[in-house]
Every structure is written in C-alpha cells, then in structure tokens.
Amino acid sequence: MIEPSPSSPAVPIPLQVAGWVAVLEGALVLGYAVAGLVSVSGHSPGTGVAAAVFFVVYGVALGYFGLMLRRLKSWARSPVVLAQLIQVLAAWDFTGGRPTPLFLGLVVAAVVVLIGVFHPASLRALGGAGDRA
C-alpha cells in the first residue's frame, strides 16, 4: 500500500516575503545587466560585456536562492544573507554625501530580507526542514 506523502510544512510569511524580495532583487539585477549590455560602447566593450555577464549570473543566482528559501531549503539562506550584506555596503556608493532614493531602496529591501530570514518562525521552518533535495 502506498502511504500518502506528509504534507509539506507551511512557509512562514516573513520567509515568503524575504524570498519574494530576493527574487525581485534578482530580476532588477538582470534588468541592470541588460541595460549595461545595451549601453556598451567605447574603447573597451569587453569590460562592459564582462560586467553584464557577471550581473546576469548574480541576478539569476539571487532569484534562484530566493525561490529556494520559499521551498524551505536552508542552504539558500547563506547566499541570500551574504547578498543583502553586500547590497547594504554597495548602496553606500549611491549616497553622494546624503541619502538618495536608490540608497534608501537598496537598504530597505536588504533589511526586509534580513528580518524575514532571521525571524524566529523562519529559523524554525528552515531548521526543521533540513536540506531535502
């Protein structure tokens, strides 16, 4: 007799939000990569293309890890957290001596993801899920 599969554990709302914000960030990074490719010109197009390829890989990876967080894959937590910390540091370049809308957007998005990932319900869900393949 085939036994029914156990119901999948519920994904806490803070972790859902963190995952979707990470996916959105990944999509925005992909948009940035496309914009970079469109504007490649000058005497060193190789640098622009290399940067665009980097941002494509980064955007796809961030989106993937965001989706995996929503599937309760605990291994996705570390790269998402690292990306948010780097994002906060990179946002500082956009301040120009005072906070700008881009700086505030990057920092707010990173803080939302970090709060969602480290929320006690998220930690319980990720800890209890293990690393199922």
Backbone hydrogen bonds in HBPLUS format (Angstrom, degrees):
<---DONOR---> <-ACCEPTOR-->    atom                        ^
c    i                          cat <-CA-CA->   ^        H-A-AA   ^      H-
h    n   atom  resd res      DA  || num        DHA   H-A  angle D-A-AA Bond
n    s   type  num  typ     dist DA aas  dist angle  dist       angle   num
A0015-LEU N   A0012-PRO O   3.05 MM   3  5.39 121.7  2.41 105.7 119.9     1
A0016-GLN N   A0012-PRO O   2.93 MM   4  6.27 151.2  2.01 152.3 161.8     2
A0017-VAL N   A0013-ILE O   2.91 MM   4  6.14 165.1  1.93 161.1 163.6     3
A0018-ALA N   A0014-PRO O   2.98 MM   4  6.16 161.3  2.02 141.2 146.8     4
A0019-GLY N   A0015-LEU O   2.88 MM   4  5.99 160.2  1.91 145.3 150.8     5
A0020-TRP N   A0016-GLN O   2.92 MM   4  6.16 162.9  1.95 152.6 156.8     6
A0021-VAL N   A0017-VAL O   2.87 MM   4  6.04 158.8  1.92 154.3 160.4     7
A0022-ALA N   A0018-ALA O   2.99 MM   4  6.14 155.8  2.05 145.6 152.3     8
A0023-VAL N   A0019-GLY O   2.97 MM   4  6.25 150.9  2.05 143.7 152.0     9
A0024-LEU N   A0020-TRP O   2.88 MM   4  6.12 157.3  1.93 146.6 152.9    10
A0025-GLU N   A0021-VAL O   2.82 MM   4  6.08 155.7  1.87 148.0 155.0    11
A0026-GLY N   A0022-ALA O   2.92 MM   4  6.16 156.1  1.97 145.1 151.5    12
A0027-ALA N   A0023-VAL O   2.94 MM   4  6.27 152.6  2.02 147.8 155.2    13
A0028-LEU N   A0024-LEU O   2.91 MM   4  6.21 155.4  1.97 150.6 157.4    14
A0029-VAL N   A0025-GLU O   2.87 MM   4  6.15 152.0  1.95 150.5 158.4    15
A0030-LEU N   A0026-GLY O   2.96 MM   4  6.25 151.3  2.05 143.9 151.8    16
A0031-GLY N   A0027-ALA O   2.96 MM   4  6.29 151.3  2.04 144.1 152.0    17
A0032-TYR N   A0028-LEU O   2.90 MM   4  6.20 148.3  2.01 142.9 151.8    18
A0033-ALA N   A0029-VAL O   2.90 MM   4  6.21 148.6  2.00 145.6 154.3    19
A0034-VAL N   A0030-LEU O   2.96 MM   4  6.29 156.4  2.02 150.5 156.2    20
A0035-ALA N   A0031-GLY O   2.92 MM   4  6.16 161.5  1.96 148.1 153.5    21
A0036-GLY N   A0032-TYR O   2.87 MM   4  6.07 148.3  1.97 142.2 151.4    22
A0037-LEU N   A0033-ALA O   2.92 MM   4  6.22 148.7  2.02 145.1 153.5    23
A0038-VAL N   A0034-VAL O   2.93 MM   4  6.21 157.6  1.99 152.7 158.5    24
A0039-SER N   A0035-ALA O   3.12 MM   4  6.28 146.5  2.24 140.8 148.9    25
A0040-VAL N   A0037-LEU O   3.28 MM   3  5.25 167.2  2.30 103.9 106.6    26
A0047-THR N   A0044-SER O   3.32 MM   3  5.88 139.8  2.49 111.3 118.8    27
A0049-VAL N   A0045-PRO O   2.96 MM   4  6.23 159.8  2.00 155.8 161.5    28
A0050-ALA N   A0046-GLY O   2.89 MM   4  6.00 159.8  1.93 145.3 151.3    29
A0051-ALA N   A0047-THR O   2.94 MM   4  6.12 157.8  1.99 146.3 152.3    30
A0052-ALA N   A0048-GLY O   2.97 MM   4  6.14 155.6  2.03 142.5 149.4    31
A0053-VAL N   A0049-VAL O   2.88 MM   4  6.14 158.0  1.93 152.4 158.0    32
A0054-PHE N   A0050-ALA O   2.96 MM   4  6.20 159.2  2.00 147.3 153.0    33
A0055-PHE N   A0051-ALA O   2.97 MM   4  6.26 160.7  2.00 150.8 155.5    34
A0056-VAL N   A0052-ALA O   2.88 MM   4  6.12 144.4  2.00 146.5 156.8    35
A0057-VAL N   A0053-VAL O   3.02 MM   4  6.27 168.0  2.04 155.1 157.0    36
A0058-TYR N   A0054-PHE O   2.87 MM   4  6.08 162.9  1.90 152.0 157.6    37
A0059-GLY N   A0055-PHE O   2.84 MM   4  5.80 161.2  1.87 139.8 145.4    38
A0060-VAL N   A0056-VAL O   2.96 MM   4  6.09 167.9  1.98 153.2 156.5    39
A0061-ALA N   A0057-VAL O   2.93 MM   4  6.01 162.9  1.96 148.2 153.7    40
A0062-LEU N   A0058-TYR O   2.88 MM   4  6.04 164.0  1.91 151.0 155.6    41
A0063-GLY N   A0059-GLY O   2.99 MM   4  6.12 163.2  2.02 148.0 152.8    42
A0064-TYR N   A0060-VAL O   2.90 MM   4  6.07 159.1  1.94 149.5 155.7    43
A0065-PHE N   A0061-ALA O   2.86 MM   4  6.09 167.1  1.88 157.0 160.0    44
A0066-GLY N   A0062-LEU O   2.94 MM   4  6.09 151.4  2.02 144.8 153.0    45
A0067-LEU N   A0063-GLY O   3.01 MM   4  6.32 155.1  2.07 147.7 153.7    46
A0068-MET N   A0064-TYR O   2.90 MM   4  6.20 153.7  1.97 149.5 157.7    47
A0069-LEU N   A0065-PHE O   2.92 MM   4  6.16 141.5  2.07 142.9 152.5    48
A0070-ARG N   A0066-GLY O   3.31 MM   4  6.64 152.0  2.39 140.9 147.2    49
A0071-ARG N   A0068-MET O   3.05 MM   3  4.85 137.5  2.24  90.8 103.4    50
A0073-LYS N   A0068-MET O   3.00 MM   5  5.46 163.3  2.03 151.6 152.7    51
A0072-LEU N   A0069-LEU O   2.94 MM   3  5.01 154.4  2.01 111.5 113.4    52
A0076-ALA N   A0073-LYS O   3.07 MM   3  5.78 160.4  2.11 119.5 125.2    53
A0077-ARG N   A0074-SER O   3.12 MM   3  5.59 160.0  2.17 113.5 119.5    54
A0080-VAL N   A0076-ALA O   3.36 MM   4  6.44 157.2  2.41 146.4 152.9    55
A0081-VAL N   A0077-ARG O   2.92 MM   4  6.11 163.8  1.94 159.6 164.2    56
A0082-LEU N   A0078-SER O   2.91 MM   4  6.08 167.1  1.92 156.6 160.4    57
A0083-ALA N   A0079-PRO O   2.94 MM   4  6.05 157.7  1.99 141.8 147.9    58
A0084-GLN N   A0080-VAL O   3.04 MM   4  6.30 149.8  2.14 145.2 153.0    59
A0085-LEU N   A0081-VAL O   3.00 MM   4  6.31 158.2  2.05 154.4 160.0    60
A0086-ILE N   A0082-LEU O   2.97 MM   4  6.20 163.0  2.00 153.7 158.3    61
A0087-GLN N   A0083-ALA O   2.88 MM   4  6.00 149.5  1.97 139.0 148.3    62
A0088-VAL N   A0084-GLN O   2.98 MM   4  6.26 153.0  2.06 148.2 153.7    63
A0089-LEU N   A0085-LEU O   3.17 MM   4  6.46 159.9  2.21 145.9 151.0    64
A0090-ALA N   A0086-ILE O   2.77 MM   4  6.01 159.0  1.82 153.8 160.5    65
A0091-ALA N   A0087-GLN O   2.83 MM   4  5.90 146.1  1.94 144.1 153.2    66
A0092-TRP N   A0089-LEU O   3.26 MM   3  5.52 141.7  2.42 100.7 110.5    67
A0093-ASP N   A0090-ALA O   3.06 MM   3  5.74 150.8  2.14 116.8 123.5    68
A0094-PHE N   A0091-ALA O   2.87 MM   3  5.44 154.0  1.94 117.0 125.1    69
A0095-THR N   A0092-TRP O   3.18 MM   3  5.47 166.6  2.20 114.4 115.8    70
A0098-ARG N   A0095-THR O   3.03 MM   3  5.03 158.4  2.07 114.3 113.9    71
A0104-LEU N   A0100-THR O   2.92 MM   4  6.19 168.7  1.93 160.7 163.5    72
A0105-GLY N   A0101-PRO O   2.86 MM   4  6.01 157.6  1.91 147.1 153.4    73
A0106-LEU N   A0102-LEU O   2.95 MM   4  6.15 164.8  1.97 153.8 157.1    74
A0107-VAL N   A0103-PHE O   2.98 MM   4  6.16 165.0  2.01 154.0 158.4    75
A0108-VAL N   A0104-LEU O   2.85 MM   4  5.89 164.5  1.87 150.1 155.1    76
A0109-ALA N   A0105-GLY O   3.01 MM   4  6.05 164.7  2.03 145.8 150.4    77
A0110-ALA N   A0106-LEU O   3.05 MM   4  6.19 160.0  2.09 143.6 149.3    78
A0111-VAL N   A0107-VAL O   2.89 MM   4  6.08 160.4  1.93 152.3 157.7    79
A0112-VAL N   A0108-VAL O   2.91 MM   4  6.10 159.1  1.95 151.9 157.5    80
A0113-VAL N   A0109-ALA O   3.04 MM   4  6.30 162.2  2.07 149.9 154.2    81
A0114-LEU N   A0110-ALA O   2.91 MM   4  6.13 165.9  1.93 151.7 156.0    82
A0115-ILE N   A0111-VAL O   2.86 MM   4  5.99 162.4  1.90 151.3 156.1    83
A0116-GLY N   A0112-VAL O   2.95 MM   4  6.08 158.8  1.99 145.4 151.9    84
A0117-VAL N   A0113-VAL O   2.85 MM   4  6.06 157.3  1.90 154.9 160.8    85
A0118-PHE N   A0114-LEU O   2.97 MM   4  6.03 158.7  2.02 146.9 152.6    86
A0119-HIS N   A0115-ILE O   2.93 MM   4  5.74 106.1  2.49 139.6 153.1    87
A0122-SER N   A0119-HIS O   2.92 MM   3  5.20 120.2  2.28 107.2 122.7    88
A0123-LEU N   A0119-HIS O   2.93 MM   4  6.26 160.7  1.97 160.9 167.2    89
A0124-ARG N   A0120-PRO O   2.96 MM   4  6.17 156.8  2.02 147.1 153.1    90
A0125-ALA N   A0121-ALA O   2.98 MM   4  6.14 160.5  2.02 142.7 148.3    91
A0126-LEU N   A0122-SER O   2.85 MM   4  6.03 164.4  1.87 155.1 159.2    92
A0127-GLY N   A0123-LEU O   2.85 MM   4  5.83 151.0  1.94 140.8 149.6    93
A0128-GLY N   A0124-ARG O   2.88 MM   4  5.93 152.6  1.96 147.6 154.2    94
A0129-ALA N   A0125-ALA O   3.11 MM   4  6.05 130.9  2.37 134.9 146.1    95
